[in-house]
Amino acid sequence: MGAFSDTPVYRMVAAAEKAYDVLLQRIQCGQLPSGAFLVEGDLARDLGVSRTPVREAIRRLAAEGLVLTEGRRRAVVREFAEDQVEELYELRARLESYAAARAATRLEAPALEHLRTLATEMEACAAAGTELATACFADLNDRFHQLILDGARGEHLAAALRPVLQIQLLLLQRYRHTIREHLERSCWHHRELIRAFELRDPELAGRQMELHMLSARSAGPSNGAGVGAAVLDPIPEAKR
C-alpha cells in the first residue's frame, strides 16, 4: 500500500469503513433497533472518528435500505412492514433462482464438493439443535449461498442481490432464535440443489432454489424467521 496508507484520504476511507462495519453490526444484532436515530455527533464520539466518516457510513447504509434519512443530519434505522418483507423474499427468490440456474453449468468440481461439505456440516448443526449450532448453521448457510452466487459468475447479479441480502441478513440476525424448527427442511432443500448441480440441469436448479427461498418465507419474520437468508450472508455477508 506504501505511502498512500499515510495520506489523509486513506485515513478518511479507513475511518468510514470502520464506522460502516460497526454500525452495520449494531443494526444486525439489535443494539441499534428499528426506529433508533443515528446522531452523527454522538456516533462520531463513540467511534473515535470525525463526523465525515460517520456521515459516509450512514449514506452507505441508506443506499442499502437499512437506514432512512430524514433531512440533512437525521437518520433512523429502518422498520420493515410485512408487505415489504414479502417483497424481499420474492425478489430474492427470483434473483437466486436465476443464480442457481447459471451456476448449474458453471460450478466446477471443487466448488460442488465444497457445497456437499457445507451441507453435511449444516445437517450436523440441525441435529444438534442448540443455540450455538443454530448460529453456526446460519454462517454455513451464508457460505453455501455465496458459493452458488460466485459459481453463477454474474457481476451484475451480485450487485443486484447485495442490498437484498443485507436486509435479509438484518432480519435473520434479529429473529434467529425462532428458526430452529425449520433447519431440517432447509437441509433437504440444500441436498436437492446439489443434486440439480450434479445433473448440470439449469431448469431444475432454478426451480429448487425458488422453492427453497419461498419456503423460507413461510418462516419469515412475520411468522418467525427465514432460514434461507444470508444471507442476504454472515448471514451471508454480501460481498462489498
N, C-alpha and C positions, 0 to 999 in steps of 0.2 A: 504494500500500500504506500510505503515510502513517505515522502514529505507531506503528501496530501492529508495524511491522518492527523497532522498537527495544525491544519488550517481551520479557521473559524467555520467555514462551510461544512467541513467534515464533522466538526464537533456539534454543529446545529442539527445535521442529519442524524447523527447518532443519538442525540438527545430526543429528537422527535420519535425515533424508532423505539427508544426506551419508554417514552410516555405512552405510545400506542400499545406496546406489549403489556404494560402494567394495567392500563385502563381496560383493554380487552379482557385480560384475565379477571379483573374485578367485576366486570359485567357478566362474564360467563359463570362465575362462581356465586353470583348474587350479592357480593359485597356492595356493588352499585346496583340496586334493584330497579325494576321498571318504574319510571316516574321520577327517579333521582336526578337532581340538577347537577350539571357538571360546571363548576365555577372555576374559571381559568386561574384566577389568583390563588385560590385555596389549593388546587391541584398542583400548581407550579411549586408552591412552598412545600407541599407534601412530598413531591418527587425530587425536589432539589434542582429544578431546572427553571428557565425563564418561561414567560407566558407563550412565547412564539412556538416552541416545540409542542406545548400542550394544545395550542390552537390548531397546529397541523395534525396532531393525533385525533382531535375531535373531528376535524374535517374528514379524515380518512374513515373514521367510524360512521360518520353521517353518510358518506358515499356508499358504505357497505350496508346501510339500512339499520344499523344498530342504535343510532342516535338521531334525534330530531333537533334541528337548530331553530331557535325562535329569536330572531333579531341577530344583531352582530355578535353579542357575547353571551347569549343564553342558549344552553343546550340541555337536553333531557334524554335519559335512557328510554328507549322506545318501548311502548307496550304493544302487544300483538293481539288483535281481536281474533275470534275463532275463524272467521271467513278468511282472514289474512294467512293464518296458519294453514288452512285448507289449500289456499292458492299456492303456498310454498311447497307443500307436499306434491301437488300435481305438477308444478313446474319442475321440481327436482326429478320426479318420476320420468318425465319426458326427456329431460336432458341426460340423465344417467342411463335410460334405456337406449338412447342414441349412442352414448359412450360404450355401452356393453356390446352393441351391435358392431361398432367399429373395432372394438378390441378383439372380437371373436376371430378375426382373420389376421390380427396383428400381434397378439400376445405370443411371445417366444417361450420355449420350453422352461427356462429358469423362472420366468415370471409365473407361469402356470404352476410350477412346483411350489413356489412361494405362496400362491393362493391356497394350495392344498394344506400347507403347513399352518397358515393362519387360520384356516377353517378348523383344523384339528385342535389348535390351541383355544379357539373360541368355544368349541364343544366342551373342552375341559372346564372352562370358566363357567359355562352354563350349568354343567353338572355340579360344580361346587356350590353355586347359589349364594355365596356370601357377598357382602357389600364390596369388599376388595376385589373379588372375582368379577363382579358386575362392572366396576371401574376398569379393570383390565380388559374385559370383553369390549367395552366401548373403544378403548385405544386400539385394540387389534382390528376392530371393525373399521375404524378410520383408515388404517393401513390397507385393509382389504379393498375398500372402495377407491382409495387413492391409487393403488396398483392398477386397478381396472382403468381408471381415468388416464393414468400415464400410458397404459397399453393402447388406448384409443388414439394417441398421438394427434390430438386435436388442440392446437394452441388457442383458437377462438372458443372452443368448447370449454376449456379450462377457465378461461376468463369469464365466460358467461355463468359458470357454476359457482365461482368463488363467493359472490355475495350471498347466494342462496345457502351455501354450505356454512358460511359464518353465522347466519341467523339460525339455522337449524342446530348448529353447534351450541349456540346460546340456549336454545330451548331444551336440548337434550341434557346439557350440564345441569340445568336447574331442576329437571324432573327425573334425573337418573334413578332416584330411589324407587320409582314406580315401575321400572321396566323389566324386572327380573323374570316375571311370568312369561314374557314374550321372547326370551332368548332362544329357546329351543326351536321355535318357529323360524326365527332368523337364521339359525344354523342350517335348517333344512333348505331354506332358500339359497344359502351360500353354496351348498353342495349341488343344487340344481343348476346354478350359474356355472360352476366349474364344469359340470357335465356338458353344458352347451358350448363352453370354450374348448373342451376336449374334442367335441364334434366339429368345431370350427363352423358353427351354424349361427350366422348373424341374426336371423329372424328369431330363433329360439332364445338366444342370449338376450335380445331386446325385450321379448315377452317376459322372460323370467325376471329381469331387472325391474320392469314396470310392476309386475306382481309383487315383488319384494318391497318396493318403495311404497306402493299403495296399501299393502297390508300393514306396513308400519304406521300409516296414517290412522288406522283404527285404534292404535295405541298412542296416538299423538297427545300433545299437552292438554287438549280439551278432554281427553279420555285417559290420560296417563302420560306416556312419553314415547316417541318413536324410537325404535331400535336402529333403523336404517340410516341414521344421520351420520353424519360425520363427518359430523361429519365431520352439511356441512358442514367429517375431520374430523390433532386432537380432535376430539372427536370432531372429523378428521381435522387436522389443521389444514385448511385450504392453503395451497401454496400461494405465496405473495408474489 
